[in-house]
């Protein structure tokens, strides 16, 4: 197995960098310029998700590369897991803005999203794919 990432993962990492830059620049611009009305608040949630997904994708790729080096992980799985991390971060920020976030609720959301991903991976492994 070579040390170089596949072109599929390389393009995913480029997309992650672009998402991260757009997300963080947008969040900074929103914090400094916009008033906290309804429109900018929803734009903040979108940009926050984009920024967190962009940051999470390389870490998800590194975790897969470290703990399952013999298995090739497709870019769709990496993207889905990065999106789940972004969804988790956005849910936590949304609940914190409303002062509804507690440690127990954050752990429950994390356990729920982890269970969803585990079930999706279980379904992916159980489907039969003929060898080509």
Residue frames as a rotation matrix with the C-alpha (Angstrom) as fourth column:
UNK 1
0.581 0.814 0.000 0.00
0.814 -0.581 0.000 0.00
0.000 0.000 -1.000 0.00
UNK 2
-0.246 -0.715 0.655 1.44
0.678 -0.610 -0.411 3.36
0.693 0.343 0.634 -0.96
UNK 3
-0.537 -0.040 -0.843 1.76
0.754 -0.470 -0.458 6.34
-0.378 -0.882 0.282 1.32
UNK 4
-0.986 0.163 -0.042 0.17
-0.163 -0.864 0.477 8.70
0.041 0.477 0.878 -1.18
UNK 5
-0.344 0.932 0.118 -3.56
-0.075 0.098 -0.992 9.30
-0.936 -0.350 0.037 -0.76
UNK 6
-0.312 0.312 0.897 -5.80
0.891 0.425 0.162 8.39
-0.330 0.850 -0.410 -3.65
UNK 7
-0.910 -0.014 0.414 -6.93
0.237 -0.838 0.492 11.09
0.340 0.546 0.766 -6.02
UNK 8
0.078 0.997 -0.006 -10.45
0.452 -0.030 0.892 10.71
0.889 -0.072 -0.453 -4.63
UNK 9
0.481 0.050 -0.875 -9.26
0.873 -0.119 0.473 11.55
-0.080 -0.992 -0.101 -1.12
UNK 10
-0.647 -0.752 -0.129 -6.95
0.719 -0.657 0.225 14.26
-0.254 0.053 0.966 -2.41
UNK 11
-0.610 0.496 0.618 -9.86
0.212 -0.650 0.730 16.04
0.764 0.576 0.291 -4.08
UNK 12
0.478 0.773 -0.418 -11.86
0.613 0.048 0.789 15.63
0.629 -0.633 -0.451 -0.88
UNK 13
0.053 -0.542 -0.839 -9.07
0.928 -0.283 0.242 17.29
-0.369 -0.791 0.488 1.11
UNK 14
-0.887 -0.295 0.355 -8.95
0.429 -0.810 0.400 20.17
0.169 0.507 0.845 -1.39
UNK 15
-0.090 0.944 0.317 -12.71
0.246 -0.287 0.926 20.57
0.965 0.161 -0.206 -1.01
UNK 16
0.464 0.209 -0.861 -12.29
0.866 0.098 0.490 20.47
0.187 -0.973 -0.136 2.77
UNK 17
-0.537 -0.743 -0.399 -9.76
0.781 -0.617 0.097 23.29
-0.318 -0.259 0.912 2.59
UNK 18
-0.779 0.320 0.540 -12.06
0.168 -0.723 0.671 25.39
0.605 0.613 0.509 0.43
UNK 19
0.284 0.938 -0.199 -15.02
0.452 0.052 0.890 24.73
0.846 -0.343 -0.409 2.74
UNK 20
0.181 -0.294 -0.938 -12.94
0.978 -0.044 0.203 25.62
-0.101 -0.955 0.280 5.77
UNK 21
-0.835 -0.550 -0.025 -11.68
0.540 -0.826 0.163 28.90
-0.111 0.122 0.986 4.32
UNK 22
-0.513 0.722 0.464 -15.14
0.061 -0.508 0.859 29.97
0.856 0.469 0.217 3.11
UNK 23
0.375 0.724 -0.579 -16.76
0.620 0.269 0.737 28.95
0.690 -0.635 -0.348 6.39
UNK 24
0.013 -0.423 -0.906 -14.30
0.967 -0.225 0.119 30.64
-0.254 -0.878 0.406 8.73
UNK 25
-0.930 -0.317 0.185 -14.04
0.360 -0.888 0.286 33.82
0.074 0.332 0.940 6.66
UNK 26
-0.276 0.917 0.287 -17.83
0.139 -0.258 0.956 33.98
0.951 0.304 -0.056 6.53
UNK 27
0.425 0.406 -0.809 -18.18
0.823 0.198 0.532 33.44
0.377 -0.892 -0.250 10.28
UNK 28
-0.435 -0.662 -0.610 -15.60
0.828 -0.560 0.019 36.13
-0.354 -0.497 0.792 11.03
UNK 29
-0.897 0.144 0.417 -17.27
0.150 -0.789 0.596 38.53
0.415 0.597 0.686 8.61
UNK 30
0.079 0.993 -0.082 -20.67
0.355 0.049 0.934 37.81
0.931 -0.103 -0.349 10.14
UNK 31
0.213 -0.056 -0.975 -19.37
0.977 0.042 0.211 38.37
0.029 -0.998 0.064 13.68
UNK 32
-0.624 -0.617 -0.479 -17.82
0.648 -0.751 0.124 41.72
-0.437 -0.233 0.869 12.79
UNK 33
-0.985 0.147 0.085 -20.36
-0.049 -0.725 0.687 43.21
0.163 0.673 0.721 10.37
UNK 34
-0.422 0.900 -0.105 -23.88
0.116 0.169 0.979 41.78
0.899 0.401 -0.176 10.67
UNK 35
-0.409 0.451 0.794 -26.58
-0.900 -0.343 -0.268 42.43
0.152 -0.824 0.546 13.21
UNK 36
-0.986 -0.034 0.163 -27.94
-0.075 0.964 -0.254 39.31
-0.148 -0.263 -0.953 14.96
UNK 37
-0.112 0.977 -0.182 -31.27
-0.925 -0.169 -0.341 39.14
-0.364 0.130 0.922 13.15
UNK 38
0.555 0.457 0.695 -32.94
-0.299 0.889 -0.346 36.06
-0.776 -0.016 0.630 11.69
UNK 39
0.964 -0.141 -0.227 -31.21
-0.195 0.209 -0.958 36.02
0.182 0.968 0.174 8.27
UNK 40
0.117 -0.992 0.045 -27.62
-0.757 -0.119 -0.643 36.38
0.643 0.041 -0.765 9.49
UNK 41
-0.006 -0.098 0.995 -28.30
-0.869 0.493 0.043 33.85
-0.495 -0.864 -0.089 12.25
UNK 42
0.811 0.335 0.480 -29.24
-0.072 0.871 -0.485 31.15
-0.581 0.359 0.731 9.74
UNK 43
0.764 -0.625 -0.159 -26.30
-0.278 -0.096 -0.956 32.18
0.583 0.774 -0.247 7.59
UNK 44
-0.003 -0.761 0.648 -24.10
-0.993 -0.072 -0.089 31.76
0.114 -0.644 -0.756 10.68
UNK 45
0.353 0.184 0.918 -25.36
-0.473 0.881 0.005 28.20
-0.807 -0.436 0.397 11.20
UNK 46
0.995 0.011 0.103 -24.66
0.085 0.479 -0.874 27.36
-0.059 0.878 0.476 7.55
UNK 47
0.486 -0.870 0.079 -21.17
-0.496 -0.350 -0.795 28.90
0.720 0.347 -0.601 7.60
UNK 48
0.076 -0.423 0.903 -20.39
-0.967 0.189 0.169 27.30
-0.242 -0.887 -0.394 10.97
UNK 49
0.706 0.240 0.666 -21.32
-0.134 0.969 -0.208 23.88
-0.695 0.058 0.716 9.58
UNK 50
0.923 -0.384 -0.004 -19.17
0.023 0.065 -0.998 24.51
0.383 0.921 0.069 6.51
UNK 51
0.248 -0.877 0.412 -16.20
-0.818 -0.417 -0.395 25.58
0.518 -0.240 -0.821 8.66
UNK 52
0.138 -0.172 0.975 -16.45
-0.810 0.547 0.211 22.62
-0.570 -0.819 -0.064 11.06
UNK 53
0.894 0.181 0.410 -16.85
0.069 0.848 -0.525 20.09
-0.443 0.498 0.746 8.23
UNK 54
0.759 -0.651 -0.016 -13.80
-0.219 -0.232 -0.948 21.58
0.613 0.723 -0.319 6.51
UNK 55
-0.016 -0.766 0.643 -11.77
-0.972 -0.138 -0.188 21.23
0.233 -0.628 -0.743 9.70
UNK 56
0.288 0.219 0.932 -13.12
-0.669 0.742 0.033 17.76
-0.685 -0.633 0.360 10.58
UNK 57
0.942 0.190 -0.278 -12.52
-0.336 0.593 -0.732 16.05
0.025 0.783 0.622 7.23
UNK 58
0.140 -0.944 -0.297 -8.71
-0.566 0.170 -0.806 15.83
0.812 0.281 -0.511 7.47
UNK 59
-0.458 -0.284 0.842 -8.98
-0.884 0.245 -0.399 14.53
-0.093 -0.927 -0.363 11.04
UNK 60
0.555 0.704 0.442 -11.55
-0.578 0.709 -0.404 11.91
-0.599 -0.031 0.800 10.02
UNK 61
0.789 -0.327 -0.520 -9.25
-0.375 0.414 -0.829 10.85
0.487 0.849 0.204 7.16
UNK 62
-0.260 -0.947 0.190 -6.28
-0.737 0.068 -0.673 10.59
0.624 -0.315 -0.715 9.55
UNK 63
-0.152 0.273 0.950 -8.30
-0.848 0.457 -0.267 8.51
-0.507 -0.846 0.162 12.02
UNK 64
0.872 0.488 0.032 -9.34
-0.388 0.729 -0.564 6.12
-0.298 0.480 0.825 9.26
UNK 65
0.525 -0.750 -0.402 -5.79
-0.415 0.186 -0.891 5.91
0.743 0.634 -0.214 8.00
UNK 66
-0.387 -0.713 0.585 -4.41
-0.853 0.036 -0.521 5.26
0.351 -0.700 -0.622 11.49
UNK 67
-0.347 0.299 0.889 -6.93
-0.709 0.536 -0.458 2.76
-0.613 -0.789 0.026 12.83
UNK 68
0.534 0.451 0.715 -7.93
0.110 0.801 -0.588 0.88
-0.838 0.393 0.378 9.66
UNK 69
-0.131 -0.690 -0.712 -4.94
-0.669 -0.469 0.577 1.06
-0.732 0.552 -0.400 7.29
UNK 70
-0.837 -0.222 0.500 -5.84
0.126 0.811 0.571 -2.17
-0.532 0.541 -0.651 5.46
UNK 71
0.032 0.925 0.378 -9.31
0.886 0.149 -0.440 -1.03
-0.463 0.349 -0.815 4.49
UNK 72
-0.887 -0.207 0.414 -9.84
0.406 -0.776 0.482 1.59
0.221 0.596 0.772 1.83
UNK 73
-0.230 0.815 -0.532 -12.41
0.621 -0.298 -0.725 4.11
-0.749 -0.497 -0.437 2.98
UNK 74
-0.133 0.246 0.960 -14.39
0.943 -0.266 0.199 5.80
0.304 0.932 -0.197 0.25
UNK 75
-0.923 -0.242 0.298 -14.71
0.199 -0.965 -0.169 9.55
0.328 -0.097 0.940 0.05
UNK 76
-0.091 0.965 0.246 -18.46
-0.192 -0.260 0.946 9.32
0.977 0.039 0.209 0.58
UNK 77
0.462 0.196 -0.865 -17.96
0.722 0.482 0.496 7.70
0.514 -0.854 0.081 3.99
UNK 78
-0.544 -0.737 -0.401 -15.39
0.839 -0.465 -0.283 10.32
0.022 -0.490 0.871 4.97
UNK 79
-0.787 0.303 0.538 -17.70
-0.074 -0.911 0.405 13.12
0.613 0.279 0.739 3.83
UNK 80
0.272 0.940 -0.205 -20.66
0.106 0.182 0.978 11.64
0.956 -0.287 -0.050 5.69
UNK 81
0.259 -0.229 -0.938 -18.66
0.941 0.279 0.192 11.38
0.218 -0.933 0.288 8.90
UNK 82
-0.832 -0.555 0.014 -17.36
0.547 -0.824 -0.152 14.92
0.096 -0.119 0.988 8.49
UNK 83
-0.446 0.761 0.471 -20.93
-0.183 -0.592 0.785 16.13
0.876 0.264 0.403 7.96
UNK 84
0.460 0.591 -0.663 -22.03
0.525 0.421 0.740 14.34
0.716 -0.688 -0.117 11.12
UNK 85
-0.317 -0.640 -0.700 -19.29
0.946 -0.268 -0.183 16.16
-0.070 -0.721 0.690 13.06
UNK 86
-0.928 0.002 0.372 -20.49
0.107 -0.956 0.272 19.44
0.356 0.292 0.888 11.52
UNK 87
0.016 1.000 0.016 -24.09
0.027 -0.016 1.000 18.63
1.000 -0.015 -0.027 12.40
UNK 88
0.280 0.014 -0.960 -23.07
0.897 0.351 0.267 17.86
0.341 -0.936 0.085 15.98
UNK 89
-0.705 -0.623 -0.338 -21.16
0.700 -0.688 -0.193 21.14
-0.112 -0.373 0.921 16.32
UNK 90
-0.755 0.477 0.450 -24.03
-0.112 -0.770 0.628 23.14
0.646 0.424 0.635 14.81
UNK 91
0.275 0.875 -0.399 -26.60
0.337 0.301 0.892 21.49
0.900 -0.380 -0.212 17.08
UNK 92
0.005 -0.350 -0.937 -24.45
0.999 0.039 -0.010 22.26
0.040 -0.936 0.350 20.11
UNK 93
-0.937 -0.346 0.051 -24.04
0.347 -0.938 0.016 25.91
0.042 0.032 0.999 19.07
UNK 94
-0.403 0.870 0.285 -27.78
-0.090 -0.348 0.933 26.24
0.911 0.351 0.218 18.38
UNK 95
0.428 0.559 -0.710 -28.64
0.617 0.392 0.682 24.79
0.660 -0.730 -0.177 21.77
UNK 96
-0.341 -0.634 -0.694 -26.03
0.934 -0.310 -0.175 26.96
-0.104 -0.708 0.698 23.48
UNK 97
-0.867 0.099 0.489 -27.46
0.081 -0.940 0.332 30.12
0.492 0.328 0.807 21.90
UNK 98
0.096 0.989 0.115 -30.84
-0.225 -0.091 0.970 29.17
0.969 -0.120 0.214 23.37
UNK 99
-0.426 -0.399 0.812 -29.17
-0.870 -0.064 -0.489 28.24
0.247 -0.915 -0.319 26.70
UNK 100
0.654 0.742 0.147 -30.47
-0.756 0.642 0.127 24.70
0.000 -0.194 0.981 26.38
UNK 101
0.326 -0.616 -0.717 -27.20
-0.245 0.678 -0.693 22.79
0.913 0.402 0.070 26.09
UNK 102
0.648 -0.218 0.730 -26.17
-0.716 0.153 0.681 20.62
-0.261 -0.964 -0.057 28.99
UNK 103
-0.464 -0.886 -0.003 -23.39
-0.856 0.447 0.261 18.08
-0.230 0.124 -0.965 29.25
UNK 104
-0.406 0.385 0.829 -25.90
0.005 0.908 -0.419 15.23
-0.914 -0.166 -0.371 29.34
UNK 105
0.693 0.712 -0.110 -27.69
-0.060 -0.095 -0.994 16.47
-0.718 0.695 -0.023 26.23
UNK 106
0.316 -0.676 -0.666 -24.40
-0.943 -0.298 -0.145 16.94
-0.101 0.674 -0.732 24.38
UNK 107
-0.694 -0.575 0.433 -23.40
-0.565 0.808 0.168 13.38
-0.447 -0.128 -0.885 25.26
UNK 108
-0.008 0.787 0.616 -26.80
0.146 0.611 -0.778 12.03
-0.989 0.084 -0.120 24.21
UNK 109
0.786 0.250 -0.565 -26.58
-0.460 -0.375 -0.805 13.77
-0.413 0.893 -0.180 20.84
UNK 110
-0.140 -0.926 -0.350 -23.04
-0.988 0.108 0.108 12.45
-0.062 0.361 -0.930 20.35
UNK 111
-0.648 -0.046 0.760 -24.12
-0.223 0.966 -0.132 8.90
-0.729 -0.255 -0.636 21.24
UNK 112
0.398 0.894 0.204 -27.12
0.055 0.199 -0.978 9.16
-0.916 0.401 0.031 18.91
UNK 113
0.664 -0.208 -0.718 -25.05
-0.732 -0.377 -0.568 10.39
-0.152 0.903 -0.403 15.95
UNK 114
-0.493 -0.865 0.097 -22.42
-0.846 0.502 0.181 7.72
-0.205 0.007 -0.979 16.65
UNK 115
-0.342 0.461 0.819 -25.13
0.005 0.872 -0.489 5.05
-0.940 -0.163 -0.301 16.68
UNK 116
0.743 0.600 -0.298 -26.52
-0.249 -0.165 -0.954 6.32
-0.621 0.783 0.027 13.37
UNK 117
0.235 -0.741 -0.629 -23.06
-0.970 -0.133 -0.206 6.13
0.069 0.658 -0.749 11.80
UNK 118
-0.648 -0.470 0.599 -22.46
-0.565 0.824 0.034 2.68
-0.510 -0.317 -0.800 13.28
UNK 119
0.131 0.788 0.602 -25.75
0.096 0.594 -0.798 1.40
-0.987 0.163 0.002 11.82
UNK 120
0.788 0.117 -0.605 -24.94
-0.539 -0.345 -0.768 2.91
-0.298 0.931 -0.209 8.43
UNK 121
-0.219 -0.941 -0.257 -21.51
-0.976 0.216 0.039 1.25
0.019 0.260 -0.965 8.44
UNK 122
-0.510 0.129 0.850 -23.14
-0.255 0.922 -0.293 -2.03
-0.821 -0.366 -0.437 9.47
UNK 123
0.610 0.783 0.119 -25.56
-0.037 0.177 -0.983 -1.81
-0.791 0.596 0.137 6.54
UNK 124
0.530 -0.483 -0.697 -22.70
-0.847 -0.328 -0.418 -0.98
-0.026 0.812 -0.583 4.14
UNK 125
-0.551 -0.800 0.237 -20.71
-0.801 0.587 0.117 -4.02
-0.233 -0.125 -0.965 5.31
UNK 126
-0.324 0.484 0.813 -23.67
-0.093 0.839 -0.536 -6.36
-0.942 -0.249 -0.227 5.07
UNK 127
0.688 0.568 -0.452 -24.51
-0.500 -0.081 -0.862 -5.59
-0.526 0.819 0.229 1.44
UNK 128
0.266 -0.562 0.783 -23.07
0.488 0.779 0.394 -8.09
-0.832 0.277 0.481 -0.96
UNK 129
0.550 -0.199 -0.811 -20.83
-0.672 -0.682 -0.289 -6.68
-0.496 0.704 -0.509 -3.66
UNK 130
0.911 -0.224 0.347 -19.59
0.354 0.857 -0.374 -9.00
-0.213 0.463 0.860 -6.41
UNK 131
0.044 -0.968 -0.246 -15.86
0.140 -0.238 0.961 -8.97
-0.989 -0.076 0.125 -7.15
UNK 132
0.861 0.259 -0.437 -15.00
-0.337 -0.352 -0.873 -7.42
-0.380 0.899 -0.216 -10.49
